[in-house]
Amino acid sequence: MSVTVHITPELEARVAAIAERTRLSPSEIIADALQNGHSLEWQERFVERVAAGIAAADAGEFAHDKDINAVLGKFRPA
């Protein structure tokens, strides 16, 4: 099925920016929004958080075993 939707230049630019950063097509970005309820704002925030996580990992910022065990211990039954 093929559908044509007219959107504002601003929305088109946002979709294009998300598509470029995620290596998805604009159609895939719009389909995700429709199928999963992921608004452009949600997708933009998601891409930013992933980029921040990758940057942190590239900088060697990982959780240490002691920190992970402390969190896991917090939620283990007594």
MIGUPA-647082 format. One record per residue: residue number from 1; residue in one letter; y, x, z of N, C-alpha, C, O in turn. Coordinates in steps of 0.1 Angstrom, whole numbers, plus 5000, padded with zeros to 4 digits. Each point is the difference from the previous one (the first is absolute). Layout:
<gumis>
<num NUM, residuo a, n.v Y, n.u X, n.w Z, ca.v Y, ca.u X, ca.w Z, c.v Y, c.u X, c.w Z, o.v Y, o.u X, o.w Z>
...
</gumis>
This chain:
<gumis>
<num 1, residuo m, n.v 4988, n.u 5009, n.w 5000, ca.v 5012, ca.u 4991, ca.w 5000, c.v 5012, c.u 5009, c.w 5000, o.v 5001, o.u 5010, o.w 5007>
<num 2, residuo s, n.v 5009, n.u 4986, n.w 4985, ca.v 5012, ca.u 5008, ca.w 4999, c.v 5012, c.u 4990, c.w 5004, o.v 5001, o.u 4989, o.w 4995>
<num 3, residuo v, n.v 5007, n.u 5016, n.w 5014, ca.v 5012, ca.u 4992, ca.w 5004, c.v 5012, c.u 5009, c.w 4999, o.v 5000, o.u 5012, o.w 5003>
<num 4, residuo t, n.v 5011, n.u 4982, n.w 4992, ca.v 5012, ca.u 5007, ca.w 4999, c.v 5009, c.u 4995, c.w 5011, o.v 5002, o.u 4988, o.w 5002>
<num 5, residuo v, n.v 5004, n.u 5021, n.w 5006, ca.v 5009, ca.u 4996, ca.w 5011, c.v 5013, c.u 5008, c.w 4998, o.v 5000, o.u 5012, o.w 4998>
<num 6, residuo h, n.v 5011, n.u 4981, n.w 5003, ca.v 5013, ca.u 5007, ca.w 4998, c.v 5005, c.u 5003, c.w 5015, o.v 5001, o.u 4991, o.w 5008>
<num 7, residuo i, n.v 5002, n.u 5022, n.w 4994, ca.v 5005, ca.u 5004, ca.w 5013, c.v 5013, c.u 5007, c.w 4998, o.v 5003, o.u 5005, o.w 4989>
<num 8, residuo t, n.v 5004, n.u 4996, n.w 5022, ca.v 5013, ca.u 5007, ca.w 4999, c.v 4998, c.u 5015, c.w 4998, o.v 4990, o.u 5005, o.w 5003>
<num 9, residuo p, n.v 5020, n.u 5001, n.w 4991, ca.v 4999, ca.u 5015, ca.w 4999, c.v 4998, c.u 5007, c.w 5013, o.v 4993, o.u 5011, o.w 5000>
<num 10, residuo e, n.v 5012, n.u 4984, n.w 5011, ca.v 4998, ca.u 5007, ca.w 5013, c.v 4985, c.u 4999, c.w 5004, o.v 4994, o.u 5010, o.w 5004>
<num 11, residuo l, n.v 5000, n.u 4978, n.w 4994, ca.v 4986, ca.u 4999, ca.w 5003, c.v 4991, c.u 5009, c.w 4991, o.v 4991, o.u 5006, o.w 5004>
<num 12, residuo e, n.v 5013, n.u 4994, n.w 4983, ca.v 4993, ca.u 5008, ca.w 4991, c.v 5000, c.u 5015, c.w 5004, o.v 4990, o.u 5007, o.w 4998>
<num 13, residuo a, n.v 5022, n.u 4997, n.w 5006, ca.v 5001, ca.u 5014, ca.w 5004, c.v 4992, c.u 5003, c.w 5013, o.v 4994, o.u 5011, o.w 5001>
<num 14, residuo r, n.v 5005, n.u 4980, n.w 5008, ca.v 4992, ca.u 5001, ca.w 5012, c.v 4985, c.u 5001, c.w 4997, o.v 4993, o.u 5009, o.w 5005>
<num 15, residuo v, n.v 5003, n.u 4982, n.w 4986, ca.v 4986, ca.u 5000, ca.w 4995, c.v 4997, c.u 5013, c.w 4993, o.v 4989, o.u 5006, o.w 5003>
<num 16, residuo a, n.v 5020, n.u 4999, n.w 4989, ca.v 4997, ca.u 5012, ca.w 4992, c.v 5000, c.u 5012, c.w 5010, o.v 4991, o.u 5009, o.w 4998>
<num 17, residuo a, n.v 5017, n.u 4991, n.w 5012, ca.v 5000, ca.u 5011, ca.w 5010, c.v 4987, c.u 5001, c.w 5008, o.v 4994, o.u 5010, o.w 5002>
<num 18, residuo i, n.v 5001, n.u 4978, n.w 5002, ca.v 4988, ca.u 4999, ca.w 5007, c.v 4988, c.u 5005, c.w 4991, o.v 4992, o.u 5007, o.w 5004>
<num 19, residuo a, n.v 5008, n.u 4988, n.w 4984, ca.v 4990, ca.u 5003, ca.w 4990, c.v 5000, c.u 5016, c.w 4998, o.v 4989, o.u 5005, o.w 4999>
<num 20, residuo e, n.v 5022, n.u 5001, n.w 4999, ca.v 5001, ca.u 5014, ca.w 4998, c.v 4994, c.u 5008, c.w 5012, o.v 4993, o.u 5009, o.w 4998>
<num 21, residuo r, n.v 5011, n.u 4987, n.w 5014, ca.v 4995, ca.u 5007, ca.w 5012, c.v 4986, c.u 4998, c.w 5002, o.v 4993, o.u 5009, o.w 5006>
<num 22, residuo t, n.v 5001, n.u 4980, n.w 4990, ca.v 4986, ca.u 4997, ca.w 5004, c.v 4991, c.u 5002, c.w 4988, o.v 4987, o.u 5000, o.w 5001>
<num 23, residuo r, n.v 5019, n.u 5003, n.w 4987, ca.v 4992, ca.u 5002, ca.w 4988, c.v 4992, c.u 4988, c.w 4996, o.v 4990, o.u 5000, o.w 4994>
<num 24, residuo l, n.v 5016, n.u 4988, n.w 5010, ca.v 4995, ca.u 4987, ca.w 4995, c.v 5009, c.u 4995, c.w 4990, o.v 5011, o.u 5005, o.w 4998>
<num 25, residuo s, n.v 4984, n.u 4985, n.w 4994, ca.v 5009, ca.u 4994, ca.w 4990, c.v 5009, c.u 4990, c.w 5007, o.v 4996, o.u 4995, o.w 5010>
<num 26, residuo p, n.v 5015, n.u 5001, n.w 4984, ca.v 5008, ca.u 4989, ca.w 5005, c.v 4992, c.u 4987, c.w 5001, o.v 5002, o.u 4993, o.w 5010>
<num 27, residuo s, n.v 4989, n.u 5005, n.w 4981, ca.v 4992, ca.u 4988, ca.w 5001, c.v 4991, c.u 5000, c.w 5012, o.v 4998, o.u 4990, o.w 5007>
<num 28, residuo e, n.v 4997, n.u 5022, n.w 4997, ca.v 4991, ca.u 5001, ca.w 5012, c.v 5009, c.u 4998, c.w 5013, o.v 4995, o.u 4993, o.w 5009>
<num 29, residuo i, n.v 5017, n.u 5011, n.w 4991, ca.v 5009, ca.u 4998, ca.w 5011, c.v 5002, c.u 4985, c.w 5002, o.v 5000, o.u 4995, o.w 5011>
<num 30, residuo i, n.v 5004, n.u 4999, n.w 4978, ca.v 5003, ca.u 4985, ca.w 5001, c.v 4987, c.u 4993, c.w 5003, o.v 5001, o.u 4990, o.w 5008>
<num 31, residuo a, n.v 4988, n.u 5013, n.w 4987, ca.v 4987, ca.u 4993, ca.w 5003, c.v 4997, c.u 5002, c.w 5015, o.v 4995, o.u 4990, o.w 5006>
<num 32, residuo d, n.v 5007, n.u 5022, n.w 4999, ca.v 4998, ca.u 5002, ca.w 5015, c.v 5009, c.u 4991, c.w 5008, o.v 4995, o.u 4994, o.w 5010>
<num 33, residuo a, n.v 5017, n.u 5004, n.w 4986, ca.v 5009, ca.u 4992, ca.w 5007, c.v 4995, c.u 4985, c.w 5000, o.v 5001, o.u 4993, o.w 5010>
<num 34, residuo l, n.v 4994, n.u 5003, n.w 4978, ca.v 4996, ca.u 4986, ca.w 4999, c.v 4986, c.u 4998, c.w 5007, o.v 4998, o.u 4990, o.w 5006>
<num 35, residuo q, n.v 4993, n.u 5019, n.w 4992, ca.v 4987, ca.u 4998, ca.w 5005, c.v 4999, c.u 5002, c.w 5015, o.v 4992, o.u 4993, o.w 5007>
<num 36, residuo n, n.v 5015, n.u 5017, n.w 4999, ca.v 4999, ca.u 5004, ca.w 5014, c.v 5012, c.u 4997, c.w 5008, o.v 5000, o.u 5003, o.w 5012>
<num 37, residuo g, n.v 5010, n.u 4991, n.w 4982, ca.v 5012, ca.u 4997, ca.w 5008, c.v 5008, c.u 5012, c.w 5004, o.v 5008, o.u 5000, o.w 5009>
<num 38, residuo h, n.v 4990, n.u 5011, n.w 4983, ca.v 5008, ca.u 5013, ca.w 5004, c.v 5013, c.u 5000, c.w 4992, o.v 5001, o.u 5003, o.w 4988>
<num 39, residuo s, n.v 5009, n.u 4993, n.w 5019, ca.v 5014, ca.u 4999, ca.w 4994, c.v 5004, c.u 5014, c.w 4995, o.v 4994, o.u 5010, o.w 5004>
<num 40, residuo l, n.v 5016, n.u 4991, n.w 4988, ca.v 5005, ca.u 5013, ca.w 4996, c.v 5005, c.u 5008, c.w 5012, o.v 4998, o.u 5012, o.w 5001>
<num 41, residuo e, n.v 5008, n.u 4981, n.w 5008, ca.v 5005, ca.u 5007, ca.w 5012, c.v 4988, c.u 5006, c.w 5008, o.v 5001, o.u 5012, o.w 5004>
<num 42, residuo w, n.v 4988, n.u 4981, n.w 4998, ca.v 4988, ca.u 5005, ca.w 5006, c.v 4994, c.u 5012, c.w 4993, o.v 4997, o.u 5010, o.w 5006>
<num 43, residuo q, n.v 5003, n.u 4989, n.w 4981, ca.v 4994, ca.u 5010, ca.w 4992, c.v 5009, c.u 5013, c.w 5000, o.v 4995, o.u 5011, o.w 5001>
<num 44, residuo e, n.v 5018, n.u 4987, n.w 4999, ca.v 5009, ca.u 5012, ca.w 5002, c.v 4998, c.u 5006, c.w 5013, o.v 5000, o.u 5013, o.w 5001>
<num 45, residuo r, n.v 4999, n.u 4980, n.w 5010, ca.v 4998, ca.u 5005, ca.w 5013, c.v 4987, c.u 5008, c.w 5001, o.v 4999, o.u 5011, o.w 5005>
<num 46, residuo f, n.v 4990, n.u 4983, n.w 4989, ca.v 4987, ca.u 5006, ca.w 5000, c.v 5000, c.u 5013, c.w 4993, o.v 4995, o.u 5010, o.w 5005>
<num 47, residuo v, n.v 5012, n.u 4991, n.w 4983, ca.v 5000, ca.u 5012, ca.w 4993, c.v 5008, c.u 5011, c.w 5008, o.v 4996, o.u 5012, o.w 5000>
<num 48, residuo e, n.v 5015, n.u 4984, n.w 5006, ca.v 5008, ca.u 5009, ca.w 5009, c.v 4991, c.u 5006, c.w 5011, o.v 5001, o.u 5012, o.w 5003>
<num 49, residuo r, n.v 4992, n.u 4979, n.w 5004, ca.v 4991, ca.u 5004, ca.w 5011, c.v 4989, c.u 5010, c.w 4995, o.v 4997, o.u 5010, o.w 5007>
<num 50, residuo v, n.v 4997, n.u 4987, n.w 4982, ca.v 4990, ca.u 5009, ca.w 4995, c.v 5006, c.u 5013, c.w 4996, o.v 4994, o.u 5011, o.w 5004>
<num 51, residuo a, n.v 5018, n.u 4989, n.w 4990, ca.v 5007, ca.u 5013, ca.w 4997, c.v 5003, c.u 5008, c.w 5012, o.v 4998, o.u 5012, o.w 5000>
<num 52, residuo a, n.v 5006, n.u 4981, n.w 5011, ca.v 5004, ca.u 5007, ca.w 5012, c.v 4987, c.u 5006, c.w 5006, o.v 5000, o.u 5011, o.w 5006>
<num 53, residuo g, n.v 4989, n.u 4981, n.w 4994, ca.v 4987, ca.u 5006, ca.w 5005, c.v 4995, c.u 5012, c.w 4993, o.v 4996, o.u 5009, o.w 5006>
<num 54, residuo i, n.v 5006, n.u 4990, n.w 4980, ca.v 4996, ca.u 5012, ca.w 4992, c.v 5008, c.u 5012, c.w 5003, o.v 4996, o.u 5011, o.w 5002>
<num 55, residuo a, n.v 5017, n.u 4987, n.w 5000, ca.v 5010, ca.u 5010, ca.w 5003, c.v 4996, c.u 5006, c.w 5014, o.v 5000, o.u 5013, o.w 5001>
<num 56, residuo a, n.v 4997, n.u 4979, n.w 5008, ca.v 4996, ca.u 5005, ca.w 5014, c.v 4987, c.u 5008, c.w 4999, o.v 4999, o.u 5011, o.w 5006>
<num 57, residuo a, n.v 4992, n.u 4984, n.w 4986, ca.v 4987, ca.u 5008, ca.w 4999, c.v 5003, c.u 5013, c.w 4993, o.v 4994, o.u 5010, o.w 5004>
<num 58, residuo d, n.v 5014, n.u 4990, n.w 4986, ca.v 5003, ca.u 5012, ca.w 4993, c.v 5007, c.u 5010, c.w 5009, o.v 4999, o.u 5012, o.w 4998>
<num 59, residuo a, n.v 5008, n.u 4983, n.w 5012, ca.v 5007, ca.u 5009, ca.w 5009, c.v 4991, c.u 5004, c.w 5012, o.v 5004, o.u 5007, o.w 5009>
<num 60, residuo g, n.v 4984, n.u 4988, n.w 4991, ca.v 4990, ca.u 5004, ca.w 5010, c.v 5001, c.u 4992, c.w 5013, o.v 4995, o.u 5004, o.w 5010>
<num 61, residuo e, n.v 5012, n.u 4984, n.w 4989, ca.v 5001, ca.u 4992, ca.w 5011, c.v 4989, c.u 4990, c.w 5001, o.v 5000, o.u 4989, o.w 4995>
<num 62, residuo f, n.v 4990, n.u 5015, n.w 5013, ca.v 4988, ca.u 4992, ca.w 5002, c.v 4998, c.u 4997, c.w 5015, o.v 5006, o.u 5007, o.w 5008>
<num 63, residuo a, n.v 4987, n.u 4983, n.w 4995, ca.v 4997, ca.u 4997, ca.w 5014, c.v 4990, c.u 5010, c.w 5005, o.v 4991, o.u 5003, o.w 4992>
<num 64, residuo h, n.v 5010, n.u 5001, n.w 5020, ca.v 4991, ca.u 5010, ca.w 5006, c.v 4989, c.u 4992, c.w 5006, o.v 5001, o.u 4988, o.w 5004>
<num 65, residuo d, n.v 4987, n.u 5018, n.w 4997, ca.v 4988, ca.u 4994, ca.w 5007, c.v 5004, c.u 4994, c.w 5013, o.v 4995, o.u 4989, o.w 5004>
<num 66, residuo k, n.v 5013, n.u 5018, n.w 5004, ca.v 5003, ca.u 4996, ca.w 5014, c.v 5008, c.u 4986, c.w 4999, o.v 4997, o.u 4991, o.w 5008>
<num 67, residuo d, n.v 5012, n.u 5008, n.w 4982, ca.v 5008, ca.u 4988, ca.w 4999, c.v 4991, c.u 4988, c.w 4995, o.v 5002, o.u 4989, o.w 5005>
<num 68, residuo i, n.v 4989, n.u 5014, n.w 4986, ca.v 4991, ca.u 4990, ca.w 4994, c.v 4991, c.u 4995, c.w 5012, o.v 4998, o.u 4988, o.w 5001>
<num 69, residuo n, n.v 4997, n.u 5021, n.w 5006, ca.v 4991, ca.u 4996, ca.w 5011, c.v 5007, c.u 4992, c.w 5011, o.v 4995, o.u 4991, o.w 5006>
<num 70, residuo a, n.v 5018, n.u 5012, n.w 4996, ca.v 5008, ca.u 4993, ca.w 5010, c.v 5001, c.u 4985, c.w 4995, o.v 4999, o.u 4991, o.w 5008>
<num 71, residuo v, n.v 5004, n.u 5007, n.w 4980, ca.v 5002, ca.u 4987, ca.w 4994, c.v 4986, c.u 4992, c.w 5001, o.v 5000, o.u 4989, o.w 5004>
<num 72, residuo l, n.v 4990, n.u 5018, n.w 4991, ca.v 4987, ca.u 4994, ca.w 5000, c.v 4995, c.u 4996, c.w 5014, o.v 4995, o.u 4989, o.w 5003>
<num 73, residuo g, n.v 5008, n.u 5020, n.w 5007, ca.v 4996, ca.u 4997, ca.w 5014, c.v 5008, c.u 4989, c.w 5006, o.v 4995, o.u 4993, o.w 5008>
<num 74, residuo k, n.v 5017, n.u 5004, n.w 4987, ca.v 5008, ca.u 4989, ca.w 5005, c.v 4993, c.u 4987, c.w 4996, o.v 5002, o.u 4990, o.w 5008>
<num 75, residuo f, n.v 4991, n.u 5009, n.w 4981, ca.v 4994, ca.u 4988, ca.w 4996, c.v 4985, c.u 4998, c.w 5002, o.v 4994, o.u 4990, o.w 4997>
<num 76, residuo r, n.v 5000, n.u 5020, n.w 5009, ca.v 4986, ca.u 5000, ca.w 5003, c.v 4998, c.u 4991, c.w 5013, o.v 5008, o.u 5001, o.w 5009>
<num 77, residuo p, n.v 4981, n.u 4992, n.w 4992, ca.v 4997, ca.u 4992, ca.w 5012, c.v 4998, c.u 5010, c.w 5012, o.v 4995, o.u 5011, o.w 4998>
<num 78, residuo a, n.v 5009, n.u 4985, n.w 5013, ca.v 4999, ca.u 5008, ca.w 5012, c.v 4986, c.u 5001, c.w 5005, o.v 4997, o.u 5006, o.w 5010>
</gumis>
